[in-house]
């Protein structure tokens, strides 16, 4: 296996990880910013108020985007497995 093939596989793997992790992370970030803004405006400094909505947002993101995320991972693994003979020939 050539060095270029390994780099290509790693680039595809990193890009897949970024795409799969983006929806829950971005939704959690958005909810976190909104909750922090709400806490700042109302001067409420409750730790659970910052924690619970972010957890719920991540769960909602997993429910909404879970099928797409699994499909993306399945496609990556299928492409990787079907490319094994090509990588072994190099």
Backbone atoms as SQL, in Angstrom:
CREATE TABLE atoms (id INTEGER PRIMARY KEY, chain TEXT, resi INTEGER, resn TEXT, atom TEXT, x REAL, y REAL, z REAL);
INSERT INTO atoms VALUES
  (1, 'A', 1, 'UNK', 'N', 0.850, -1.164, 0.000),
  (2, 'A', 1, 'UNK', 'CA', 0.000, 0.000, 0.000),
  (3, 'A', 1, 'UNK', 'C', 0.904, 1.239, 0.000),
  (4, 'A', 2, 'UNK', 'N', 0.571, 2.152, -0.874),
  (5, 'A', 2, 'UNK', 'CA', 1.404, 3.346, -1.011),
  (6, 'A', 2, 'UNK', 'C', 1.068, 4.383, 0.059),
  (7, 'A', 3, 'UNK', 'N', 1.971, 5.311, 0.178),
  (8, 'A', 3, 'UNK', 'CA', 1.788, 6.375, 1.143),
  (9, 'A', 3, 'UNK', 'C', 0.588, 7.258, 0.776),
  (10, 'A', 4, 'UNK', 'N', 0.384, 7.473, -0.506),
  (11, 'A', 4, 'UNK', 'CA', -0.753, 8.280, -0.954),
  (12, 'A', 4, 'UNK', 'C', -2.080, 7.613, -0.617),
  (13, 'A', 5, 'UNK', 'N', -2.126, 6.287, -0.725),
  (14, 'A', 5, 'UNK', 'CA', -3.356, 5.566, -0.406),
  (15, 'A', 5, 'UNK', 'C', -3.693, 5.689, 1.077),
  (16, 'A', 6, 'UNK', 'N', -2.683, 5.588, 1.921),
  (17, 'A', 6, 'UNK', 'CA', -2.906, 5.718, 3.358),
  (18, 'A', 6, 'UNK', 'C', -3.381, 7.135, 3.696),
  (19, 'A', 7, 'UNK', 'N', -2.776, 8.126, 3.070),
  (20, 'A', 7, 'UNK', 'CA', -3.181, 9.514, 3.312),
  (21, 'A', 7, 'UNK', 'C', -4.614, 9.741, 2.850),
  (22, 'A', 8, 'UNK', 'N', -4.974, 9.179, 1.701),
  (23, 'A', 8, 'UNK', 'CA', -6.342, 9.317, 1.194),
  (24, 'A', 8, 'UNK', 'C', -7.348, 8.660, 2.134),
  (25, 'A', 9, 'UNK', 'N', -7.028, 7.477, 2.630),
  (26, 'A', 9, 'UNK', 'CA', -7.919, 6.789, 3.562),
  (27, 'A', 9, 'UNK', 'C', -8.085, 7.613, 4.834),
  (28, 'A', 10, 'UNK', 'N', -6.986, 8.152, 5.349),
  (29, 'A', 10, 'UNK', 'CA', -7.065, 8.946, 6.568),
  (30, 'A', 10, 'UNK', 'C', -7.839, 10.251, 6.349),
  (31, 'A', 11, 'UNK', 'N', -7.655, 10.873, 5.191),
  (32, 'A', 11, 'UNK', 'CA', -8.421, 12.090, 4.892),
  (33, 'A', 11, 'UNK', 'C', -9.913, 11.795, 4.841),
  (34, 'A', 12, 'UNK', 'N', -10.268, 10.702, 4.179),
  (35, 'A', 12, 'UNK', 'CA', -11.684, 10.317, 4.103),
  (36, 'A', 12, 'UNK', 'C', -12.241, 9.983, 5.487),
  (37, 'A', 13, 'UNK', 'N', -11.439, 9.316, 6.318),
  (38, 'A', 13, 'UNK', 'CA', -11.886, 8.954, 7.662),
  (39, 'A', 13, 'UNK', 'C', -12.093, 10.205, 8.512),
  (40, 'A', 14, 'UNK', 'N', -11.166, 11.141, 8.443),
  (41, 'A', 14, 'UNK', 'CA', -11.297, 12.370, 9.231),
  (42, 'A', 14, 'UNK', 'C', -12.488, 13.185, 8.756),
  (43, 'A', 15, 'UNK', 'N', -12.673, 13.268, 7.446),
  (44, 'A', 15, 'UNK', 'CA', -13.822, 14.015, 6.915),
  (45, 'A', 15, 'UNK', 'C', -15.139, 13.367, 7.343),
  (46, 'A', 16, 'UNK', 'N', -15.182, 12.035, 7.351),
  (47, 'A', 16, 'UNK', 'CA', -16.390, 11.328, 7.785),
  (48, 'A', 16, 'UNK', 'C', -16.663, 11.596, 9.263),
  (49, 'A', 17, 'UNK', 'N', -15.627, 11.589, 10.087),
  (50, 'A', 17, 'UNK', 'CA', -15.805, 11.874, 11.513),
  (51, 'A', 17, 'UNK', 'C', -16.325, 13.294, 11.713),
  (52, 'A', 18, 'UNK', 'N', -15.793, 14.243, 10.959),
  (53, 'A', 18, 'UNK', 'CA', -16.251, 15.629, 11.071),
  (54, 'A', 18, 'UNK', 'C', -17.727, 15.742, 10.692),
  (55, 'A', 19, 'UNK', 'N', -18.102, 15.096, 9.586),
  (56, 'A', 19, 'UNK', 'CA', -19.493, 15.169, 9.145),
  (57, 'A', 19, 'UNK', 'C', -20.445, 14.489, 10.123),
  (58, 'A', 20, 'UNK', 'N', -20.032, 13.346, 10.678),
  (59, 'A', 20, 'UNK', 'CA', -20.909, 12.607, 11.579),
  (60, 'A', 20, 'UNK', 'C', -21.055, 13.326, 12.921),
  (61, 'A', 21, 'UNK', 'N', -19.989, 13.941, 13.386),
  (62, 'A', 21, 'UNK', 'CA', -20.058, 14.591, 14.701),
  (63, 'A', 21, 'UNK', 'C', -20.619, 16.007, 14.644),
  (64, 'A', 22, 'UNK', 'N', -20.715, 16.597, 13.469),
  (65, 'A', 22, 'UNK', 'CA', -21.130, 17.996, 13.365),
  (66, 'A', 22, 'UNK', 'C', -22.560, 18.268, 13.861),
  (67, 'A', 23, 'UNK', 'N', -23.573, 17.508, 13.465),
  (68, 'A', 23, 'UNK', 'CA', -24.936, 17.871, 13.907),
  (69, 'A', 23, 'UNK', 'C', -25.118, 17.912, 15.424),
  (70, 'A', 24, 'UNK', 'N', -24.706, 16.868, 16.177),
  (71, 'A', 24, 'UNK', 'CA', -24.904, 16.982, 17.633),
  (72, 'A', 24, 'UNK', 'C', -24.056, 18.083, 18.260),
  (73, 'A', 25, 'UNK', 'N', -22.826, 18.241, 17.787),
  (74, 'A', 25, 'UNK', 'CA', -21.967, 19.268, 18.371),
  (75, 'A', 25, 'UNK', 'C', -22.482, 20.671, 18.082),
  (76, 'A', 26, 'UNK', 'N', -22.911, 20.919, 16.862),
  (77, 'A', 26, 'UNK', 'CA', -23.394, 22.249, 16.514),
  (78, 'A', 26, 'UNK', 'C', -24.707, 22.582, 17.218),
  (79, 'A', 27, 'UNK', 'N', -25.590, 21.593, 17.319),
  (80, 'A', 27, 'UNK', 'CA', -26.843, 21.845, 18.030),
  (81, 'A', 27, 'UNK', 'C', -26.597, 22.062, 19.520),
  (82, 'A', 28, 'UNK', 'N', -25.692, 21.286, 20.105),
  (83, 'A', 28, 'UNK', 'CA', -25.327, 21.493, 21.501),
  (84, 'A', 28, 'UNK', 'C', -24.689, 22.848, 21.717),
  (85, 'A', 29, 'UNK', 'N', -23.850, 23.278, 20.775),
  (86, 'A', 29, 'UNK', 'CA', -23.231, 24.595, 20.867),
  (87, 'A', 29, 'UNK', 'C', -24.270, 25.708, 20.794),
  (88, 'A', 30, 'UNK', 'N', -25.202, 25.585, 19.863),
  (89, 'A', 30, 'UNK', 'CA', -26.235, 26.610, 19.705),
  (90, 'A', 30, 'UNK', 'C', -27.096, 26.704, 20.961),
  (91, 'A', 31, 'UNK', 'N', -27.496, 25.570, 21.495),
  (92, 'A', 31, 'UNK', 'CA', -28.314, 25.582, 22.715),
  (93, 'A', 31, 'UNK', 'C', -27.504, 26.133, 23.889),
  (94, 'A', 32, 'UNK', 'N', -26.230, 25.775, 23.964),
  (95, 'A', 32, 'UNK', 'CA', -25.380, 26.290, 25.027),
  (96, 'A', 32, 'UNK', 'C', -25.250, 27.807, 24.986),
  (97, 'A', 33, 'UNK', 'N', -25.096, 28.360, 23.780),
  (98, 'A', 33, 'UNK', 'CA', -24.999, 29.815, 23.648),
  (99, 'A', 33, 'UNK', 'C', -26.315, 30.472, 24.042),
  (100, 'A', 34, 'UNK', 'N', -27.426, 29.897, 23.607),
  (101, 'A', 34, 'UNK', 'CA', -28.730, 30.472, 23.963),
  (102, 'A', 34, 'UNK', 'C', -28.984, 30.417, 25.465),
  (103, 'A', 35, 'UNK', 'N', -28.631, 29.303, 26.082),
  (104, 'A', 35, 'UNK', 'CA', -28.830, 29.177, 27.532),
  (105, 'A', 35, 'UNK', 'C', -27.907, 30.151, 28.266),
  (106, 'A', 36, 'UNK', 'N', -26.681, 30.280, 27.823),
  (107, 'A', 36, 'UNK', 'CA', -25.757, 31.226, 28.459),
  (108, 'A', 36, 'UNK', 'C', -26.248, 32.658, 28.313),
  (109, 'A', 37, 'UNK', 'N', -26.776, 32.975, 27.148),
  (110, 'A', 37, 'UNK', 'CA', -27.339, 34.305, 26.937),
  (111, 'A', 37, 'UNK', 'C', -28.528, 34.539, 27.869),
  (112, 'A', 38, 'UNK', 'N', -29.383, 33.530, 27.978),
  (113, 'A', 38, 'UNK', 'CA', -30.531, 33.619, 28.881),
  (114, 'A', 38, 'UNK', 'C', -30.080, 33.792, 30.327),
  (115, 'A', 39, 'UNK', 'N', -29.057, 33.029, 30.739),
  (116, 'A', 39, 'UNK', 'CA', -28.556, 33.142, 32.104),
  (117, 'A', 39, 'UNK', 'C', -27.937, 34.510, 32.370),
  (118, 'A', 40, 'UNK', 'N', -27.270, 35.057, 31.382),
  (119, 'A', 40, 'UNK', 'CA', -26.660, 36.372, 31.549),
  (120, 'A', 40, 'UNK', 'C', -27.726, 37.455, 31.672),
  (121, 'A', 41, 'UNK', 'N', -28.738, 37.369, 30.854),
  (122, 'A', 41, 'UNK', 'CA', -29.790, 38.388, 30.870),
  (123, 'A', 41, 'UNK', 'C', -30.587, 38.335, 32.164),
  (124, 'A', 42, 'UNK', 'N', -30.859, 37.124, 32.638),
  (125, 'A', 42, 'UNK', 'CA', -31.707, 36.993, 33.838),
  (126, 'A', 42, 'UNK', 'C', -30.911, 36.874, 35.133),
  (127, 'A', 43, 'UNK', 'N', -29.600, 36.828, 35.051),
  (128, 'A', 43, 'UNK', 'CA', -28.716, 36.685, 36.221),
  (129, 'A', 43, 'UNK', 'C', -28.991, 35.406, 37.002),
  (130, 'A', 44, 'UNK', 'N', -29.430, 34.372, 36.313),
  (131, 'A', 44, 'UNK', 'CA', -29.624, 33.057, 36.933),
  (132, 'A', 44, 'UNK', 'C', -28.366, 32.243, 36.682),
  (133, 'A', 45, 'UNK', 'N', -27.726, 31.775, 37.741),
  (134, 'A', 45, 'UNK', 'CA', -26.497, 30.992, 37.598),
  (135, 'A', 45, 'UNK', 'C', -26.718, 29.581, 38.141),
  (136, 'A', 46, 'UNK', 'N', -27.569, 28.848, 37.497),
  (137, 'A', 46, 'UNK', 'CA', -27.876, 27.479, 37.892),
  (138, 'A', 46, 'UNK', 'C', -27.143, 26.530, 36.963),
  (139, 'A', 47, 'UNK', 'N', -26.366, 25.604, 37.535),
  (140, 'A', 47, 'UNK', 'CA', -25.549, 24.702, 36.719),
  (141, 'A', 47, 'UNK', 'C', -26.409, 23.749, 35.886),
  (142, 'A', 48, 'UNK', 'N', -27.505, 23.270, 36.470),
  (143, 'A', 48, 'UNK', 'CA', -28.339, 22.334, 35.722),
  (144, 'A', 48, 'UNK', 'C', -29.045, 23.012, 34.564),
  (145, 'A', 49, 'UNK', 'N', -29.274, 24.297, 34.668),
  (146, 'A', 49, 'UNK', 'CA', -29.904, 25.030, 33.569),
  (147, 'A', 49, 'UNK', 'C', -28.979, 25.064, 32.353),
  (148, 'A', 50, 'UNK', 'N', -27.686, 25.023, 32.569),
  (149, 'A', 50, 'UNK', 'CA', -26.739, 25.019, 31.455),
  (150, 'A', 50, 'UNK', 'C', -26.512, 23.611, 30.930),
  (151, 'A', 51, 'UNK', 'N', -26.652, 22.607, 31.775),
  (152, 'A', 51, 'UNK', 'CA', -26.269, 21.250, 31.412),
  (153, 'A', 51, 'UNK', 'C', -27.401, 20.463, 30.752),
  (154, 'A', 52, 'UNK', 'N', -28.566, 20.476, 31.344),
  (155, 'A', 52, 'UNK', 'CA', -29.685, 19.648, 30.879),
  (156, 'A', 52, 'UNK', 'C', -30.140, 20.009, 29.462),
  (157, 'A', 53, 'UNK', 'N', -30.322, 21.267, 29.104),
  (158, 'A', 53, 'UNK', 'CA', -30.757, 21.565, 27.735),
  (159, 'A', 53, 'UNK', 'C', -29.754, 21.117, 26.664),
  (160, 'A', 54, 'UNK', 'N', -28.461, 21.206, 26.986),
  (161, 'A', 54, 'UNK', 'CA', -27.459, 20.755, 26.006),
  (162, 'A', 54, 'UNK', 'C', -27.549, 19.256, 25.792),
  (163, 'A', 55, 'UNK', 'N', -27.740, 18.503, 26.877),
  (164, 'A', 55, 'UNK', 'CA', -27.878, 17.044, 26.755),
  (165, 'A', 55, 'UNK', 'C', -29.111, 16.703, 25.926),
  (166, 'A', 56, 'UNK', 'N', -30.215, 17.381, 26.206),
  (167, 'A', 56, 'UNK', 'CA', -31.438, 17.137, 25.441),
  (168, 'A', 56, 'UNK', 'C', -31.258, 17.504, 23.975),
  (169, 'A', 57, 'UNK', 'N', -30.537, 18.575, 23.697),
  (170, 'A', 57, 'UNK', 'CA', -30.297, 18.985, 22.309),
  (171, 'A', 57, 'UNK', 'C', -29.469, 17.948, 21.570),
  (172, 'A', 58, 'UNK', 'N', -28.480, 17.388, 22.237),
  (173, 'A', 58, 'UNK', 'CA', -27.660, 16.357, 21.596),
  (174, 'A', 58, 'UNK', 'C', -28.504, 15.110, 21.330),
  (175, 'A', 59, 'UNK', 'N', -29.358, 14.716, 22.276),
  (176, 'A', 59, 'UNK', 'CA', -30.233, 13.569, 22.053),
  (177, 'A', 59, 'UNK', 'C', -31.194, 13.816, 20.888),
  (178, 'A', 60, 'UNK', 'N', -31.741, 15.009, 20.815),
  (179, 'A', 60, 'UNK', 'CA', -32.642, 15.347, 19.709),
  (180, 'A', 60, 'UNK', 'C', -31.888, 15.303, 18.383),
  (181, 'A', 61, 'UNK', 'N', -30.669, 15.809, 18.374),
  (182, 'A', 61, 'UNK', 'CA', -29.863, 15.764, 17.148),
  (183, 'A', 61, 'UNK', 'C', -29.581, 14.330, 16.740),
  (184, 'A', 62, 'UNK', 'N', -29.312, 13.468, 17.709),
  (185, 'A', 62, 'UNK', 'CA', -29.067, 12.058, 17.381),
  (186, 'A', 62, 'UNK', 'C', -30.320, 11.385, 16.843),
  (187, 'A', 63, 'UNK', 'N', -31.462, 11.754, 17.376),
  (188, 'A', 63, 'UNK', 'CA', -32.717, 11.182, 16.878),
  (189, 'A', 63, 'UNK', 'C', -33.003, 11.677, 15.456),
  (190, 'A', 64, 'UNK', 'N', -32.815, 12.969, 15.232),
  (191, 'A', 64, 'UNK', 'CA', -33.133, 13.546, 13.924),
  (192, 'A', 64, 'UNK', 'C', -32.116, 13.115, 12.860),
  (193, 'A', 65, 'UNK', 'N', -30.836, 13.217, 13.191),
  (194, 'A', 65, 'UNK', 'CA', -29.785, 12.966, 12.203),
  (195, 'A', 65, 'UNK', 'C', -29.172, 11.573, 12.299),
  (196, 'A', 66, 'UNK', 'N', -29.675, 10.736, 13.211),
  (197, 'A', 66, 'UNK', 'CA', -29.080, 9.415, 13.419),
  (198, 'A', 66, 'UNK', 'C', -29.071, 8.543, 12.175),
  (199, 'A', 67, 'UNK', 'N', -30.169, 8.541, 11.435),
  (200, 'A', 67, 'UNK', 'CA', -30.228, 7.734, 10.211),
  (201, 'A', 67, 'UNK', 'C', -29.221, 8.198, 9.175),
  (202, 'A', 68, 'UNK', 'N', -29.118, 9.503, 9.017),
  (203, 'A', 68, 'UNK', 'CA', -28.148, 10.050, 8.064),
  (204, 'A', 68, 'UNK', 'C', -26.723, 9.739, 8.501),
  (205, 'A', 69, 'UNK', 'N', -26.464, 9.847, 9.809),
  (206, 'A', 69, 'UNK', 'CA', -25.125, 9.583, 10.328),
  (207, 'A', 69, 'UNK', 'C', -24.746, 8.115, 10.121),
  (208, 'A', 70, 'UNK', 'N', -25.673, 7.212, 10.411),
  (209, 'A', 70, 'UNK', 'CA', -25.395, 5.788, 10.203),
  (210, 'A', 70, 'UNK', 'C', -25.205, 5.469, 8.728),
  (211, 'A', 71, 'UNK', 'N', -25.996, 6.099, 7.862),
  (212, 'A', 71, 'UNK', 'CA', -25.853, 5.879, 6.433),
  (213, 'A', 71, 'UNK', 'C', -24.492, 6.361, 5.939),
  (214, 'A', 72, 'UNK', 'N', -24.044, 7.497, 6.444),
  (215, 'A', 72, 'UNK', 'CA', -22.736, 8.026, 6.066),
  (216, 'A', 72, 'UNK', 'C', -21.611, 7.099, 6.519),
  (217, 'A', 73, 'UNK', 'N', -21.698, 6.605, 7.742),
  (218, 'A', 73, 'UNK', 'CA', -20.690, 5.666, 8.238),
  (219, 'A', 73, 'UNK', 'C', -20.713, 4.350, 7.466),
  (220, 'A', 74, 'UNK', 'N', -21.923, 3.873, 7.158),
  (221, 'A', 74, 'UNK', 'CA', -22.036, 2.622, 6.393),
  (222, 'A', 74, 'UNK', 'C', -21.422, 2.778, 5.011),
  (223, 'A', 75, 'UNK', 'N', -21.686, 3.902, 4.371),
  (224, 'A', 75, 'UNK', 'CA', -21.122, 4.165, 3.043),
  (225, 'A', 75, 'UNK', 'C', -19.600, 4.216, 3.102),
  (226, 'A', 76, 'UNK', 'N', -19.057, 4.866, 4.126),
  (227, 'A', 76, 'UNK', 'CA', -17.602, 4.941, 4.262),
  (228, 'A', 76, 'UNK', 'C', -16.998, 3.552, 4.430),
  (229, 'A', 77, 'UNK', 'N', -17.582, 2.747, 5.299),
  (230, 'A', 77, 'UNK', 'CA', -17.043, 1.410, 5.545),
  (231, 'A', 77, 'UNK', 'C', -17.191, 0.527, 4.307),
  (232, 'A', 78, 'UNK', 'N', -18.326, 0.616, 3.620),
  (233, 'A', 78, 'UNK', 'CA', -18.499, -0.161, 2.395),
  (234, 'A', 78, 'UNK', 'C', -17.466, 0.225, 1.343),
  (235, 'A', 79, 'UNK', 'N', -17.241, 1.521, 1.167),
  (236, 'A', 79, 'UNK', 'CA', -16.236, 1.972, 0.209),
  (237, 'A', 79, 'UNK', 'C', -14.845, 1.499, 0.609),
  (238, 'A', 80, 'UNK', 'N', -14.563, 1.525, 1.895),
  (239, 'A', 80, 'UNK', 'CA', -13.261, 1.076, 2.373),
  (240, 'A', 80, 'UNK', 'C', -13.076, -0.416, 2.122),
  (241, 'A', 81, 'UNK', 'N', -14.092, -1.207, 2.420),
  (242, 'A', 81, 'UNK', 'CA', -13.988, -2.654, 2.212),
  (243, 'A', 81, 'UNK', 'C', -13.914, -3.027, 0.736),
  (244, 'A', 82, 'UNK', 'N', -14.658, -2.336, -0.099),
  (245, 'A', 82, 'UNK', 'CA', -14.600, -2.659, -1.522),
  (246, 'A', 82, 'UNK', 'C', -13.288, -2.201, -2.150),
  (247, 'A', 83, 'UNK', 'N', -12.585, -1.278, -1.509),
  (248, 'A', 83, 'UNK', 'CA', -11.315, -0.786, -2.040),
  (249, 'A', 83, 'UNK', 'C', -10.118, -1.597, -1.556),
  (250, 'A', 84, 'UNK', 'N', -10.320, -2.545, -0.675),
  (251, 'A', 84, 'UNK', 'CA', -9.196, -3.317, -0.148),
  (252, 'A', 84, 'UNK', 'C', -8.398, -3.995, -1.256),
  (253, 'A', 85, 'UNK', 'N', -9.022, -4.652, -2.238),
  (254, 'A', 85, 'UNK', 'CA', -8.206, -5.270, -3.298),
  (255, 'A', 85, 'UNK', 'C', -7.368, -4.248, -4.075),
  (256, 'A', 86, 'UNK', 'N', -7.922, -3.055, -4.282),
  (257, 'A', 86, 'UNK', 'CA', -7.159, -2.018, -5.004),
  (258, 'A', 86, 'UNK', 'C', -5.951, -1.567, -4.186),
  (259, 'A', 87, 'UNK', 'N', -6.126, -1.454, -2.877),
  (260, 'A', 87, 'UNK', 'CA', -5.024, -1.016, -2.029),
  (261, 'A', 87, 'UNK', 'C', -3.959, -2.116, -1.905),
  (262, 'A', 88, 'UNK', 'N', -4.367, -3.364, -1.936),
  (263, 'A', 88, 'UNK', 'CA', -3.399, -4.441, -1.839),
  (264, 'A', 88, 'UNK', 'C', -2.563, -4.601, -3.107),
  (265, 'A', 89, 'UNK', 'N', -3.133, -4.183, -4.237),
  (266, 'A', 89, 'UNK', 'CA', -2.421, -4.295, -5.509),
  (267, 'A', 89, 'UNK', 'C', -1.327, -3.243, -5.622),
  (268, 'A', 90, 'UNK', 'N', -1.440, -2.172, -4.880),
  (269, 'A', 90, 'UNK', 'CA', -0.473, -1.079, -5.034),
  (270, 'A', 90, 'UNK', 'C', 0.834, -1.397, -4.377);
